[in-house]
Amino acid sequence: MVIRMDFSFRSSRKKKTSSITECIGSTLIFSLFVLHSFYLSPLNAIADNSLSEKPNGNEARVVSLEPDTELADIVNPFNSTCYDWRGNIIPCDFKQQNAELLFDRPIPEPRFIDNQNGTVTDQLTGLIWLKNTDCFGIIDWEGANLAAKSLKDGDCGPDPALILSDGSSAGDWRLPTMSELCTLIDFSRRDPTLPSGHMFSAVPPGYHWSATTLDYHSGMAWIVYFESGTTCYEDVKNHAGHIWPVRGPEL
């Protein structure tokens, strides 16, 4: 059994079906199934009983009350193989900061420093993040890239605690890669799945865009839901993602 870690999922819209023909067809099929079961079940029961009376246990048809093993694999992560968004195998029961899987060094304490200028420094990665996790609202992927690159000193007001005052200019900021965005996930926490003492503003519901597109489909970009730590991908044209700009060399 295979389970993808980070609890990846894609939302889908249910198609509405109201065709009278489909309803009639479904009813007819169900009726035939009931009639088939009614007339054949006694014969099957007799056949099962006759087989179970044979002395050779290997030839008997036995109804087992034991739980289905395939179903057990679905609900039991210890019998599964789990992967991160890149396809790397990771522990299914991992409930710590995702950065512990990515870096072969201890997590500094404190990990995050509030620079008192609208930015937060991650002492583990050296990256500087915008303190305001929802400065631009929701936007499509291309707009997210442009917005991040245009970010500058004086933006993200009017809250004085969140307004950017680091002296930065347009072009200093960028959209984070998927690897960088995932360094912020803490699987031991929920809503948000950010490490304790993270110093960021309240994380809005929904997902945040990464700058990383799928290798086999450039029209889809990787995203992170920080409510649950879920990683997934979304159509770059969808006007539904948040932006979390970052500064510093790419990891």
N, C-alpha and C positions, 0 to 999 in steps of 0.2 A: 504494500500500500504506500502511496506517495502523497505527502502533504507539503504544500509550499509554505514556508515560514513567513513571518511578517503578516500572516493572515490576509494574503492578497485576495482581492475580489473585484469584480466589476459589476456595477449596477446595470440592470437591463430593464427595458420597458416591456410590460406584458402586452401582448397583442390582444385587442378586443375581438372576440368572435361571437357573433349573434345570429349566425345563419340558421334558419329553420331546418334546412336540409341536414346540417351537421348535427343538430339536436336530435332529429329523427333517426339519423344513422347511428348515433351513440346509443340511443334507447334500444334500437333493434339489436345491435351487437350485444348489449347487456342482457336483453331478454333471451337471446340464443345461448349465451353463456350460462344463464341460470338453468335453462332447460337441459342443456348438455350436462351440467353438474348433477342435476336431479336424477336423470336416467342412468348416468354412468357411475355415480359414486358408489352405489351398492355393489356393482360388479367389481370395482376397484377394491372395495373393502374386503370382498370375498377372496380376491386374488392375493391381497396383502396377507390375510389371515392364513391362507393355505401355504404361502411361502414362509411365513414366520414359524410354521409348525415343523418345517424341515429340520432334521437334526444338525445340518451343517449351518452354523451361524453366519458364515460368509455369504451364503446364498439367500439369506432372509432379508426382506425389506423391512427395516426397523425405523419407526418414527422417533427421532431424537428430540428431547426437550432441552438439549444443551444450547447455549446462545450461539448464533451464527458467527463463525470466526472472521468472515469478511467484515461484518458489521462491527465486530470488536476492534478491528484494525482502524476503522474510520474514527471511532471515538477514543481510541487509546493511542496517544502520540508516542508512547514508548515502543510501539510495534510499527512505527512509520519512519520514513526518511523525510527530513525537512531541509528546505533550501532557502537562501536569502534571495533578493531580487536579481542577483547576478548568476544564480544557479549553483552557488557554493553550498556544500552540505554543512549544516549547523545543527546544534543540539535542539531537539524539539521542545525540551522543557526549560529552555534558556529564559531566565527572568532577571536579567541585569541590564546594564547599559550596553547598547549595541557596540559602542566604541571598544569594549573589552574584547570583542571578536575581531576587530579591525586593526588594533594596535598592540604590539608586543611590549607594552610598558604600562606601569601603574597609572591609574587615574589620579591627577593632582587634586589636592584639597586646599582651598576651594578650586573647583574646575573653572567656574565662570567669574569674571570680574566686570562689574558695572563701571564703565568709564565716565559716567556722569555727563555724557555728551550725546546721548541717544544711541550709543553703541555698547555692545557687550563682547568682551574678548574671551575666547575659549582657550584656556591655557594648555589643553591637551593637543589641539590641532594647530594653534596659533592663528586661527581664523578670527576675523572681527565681524560680528553679526549686527544687523540692525536690531535695536531693542524692540521696536514696534513691529509686531508680527502681522499687522493688518494695516499697513500704511496706505495701500493702494486699492483696497477692496478686492473685488473679483474681476478677472480679466482673462483673455485668451493667452495662449503660450507666447505667440509672437509679441503681443503687447506687453507681456510680462518681461520679456528680455529687454525691450526698449525702455520700459519704465525703470528697471533696475539700473540700466546704463545711464539714465538721465538723472538718477538720484544725486542730490547735492546738499551742502550745508544750508539749513533753513527749512528743509522739507519735513514732512510728517508732523506738522503742528495740528491743532494749537496747544495741545497738552505740553506744558514746559518740561515735564518729566520724560517725554518721548520725542520732542522735537530734535532734529539732527543738528548738532552744533560742533561737529568735529573738524570743520574747515575743509571738508572734502569737496571735490568738484565733479561735474558730470563726467562719467567715464571711469571713475574710481571704483564704482560698485558693479556687481554683476549678479546674475541668477546663479545659485549654487548648483553644482553637479549633484547627481543622485547620491553618489558616495558621500559627499559632504553633508547633504541633508540627512542622510541616515545616521551620521555620527551623533545626531542630537536625540535619537530614539532611546528610550529607556523602557524595556519590556516589563519591568517590575511595577510600572506606574500606569495610570489611566486618566485620560481627560484632564490635562494633557499627558502624553507619554514622553515627558521631558525629565531629565535628571533633577533630583532635588537641589534646590538652590540655583536654579537656572538664570534668574534675573531678568527674564523676558516679560513682555506684557502678556495679557490674557490672549490665548490662542483662539482664533475664531473657528467655528465649526466648518467642516468641509476639508478640502485638500490644498496643499501647496505644490506649486510647480517646481520641477527641477529643470536644469538646462539639458539634461540627457534624454535623447530620443532612443527608441528601440533600434537595435542593430539592423533588423530586417524590415523596419517600417518607420521611415522618417516622419510620417504623419501622426505618430503616436509618441507622447512624451511620458517619462516616469514621474510619478507623483507620490506624496506621502500624506496620509491622514494622521495628524498628530493627536486626534482624539483617542485612537486605538493603536497607533503604531503600524497601521496597515500600509503596505506599499502596493502600488498598482500602476496602471498606465491609462492615459486618456487622450482623446483626439485633440490635437493642438488647436483646433478651431473652436473648441468649446469655451465659452465665456464664463467659466465657473471656478477658476483657480485663484488662490491667493499667492502673494509674492513675499519672499523672505530674503532680501538682498544680503550679500556677503562681500567682504574684502579680503584680499590676500592671495598668494599663489595657490593654484588648484592642487588638491591632494592627489 
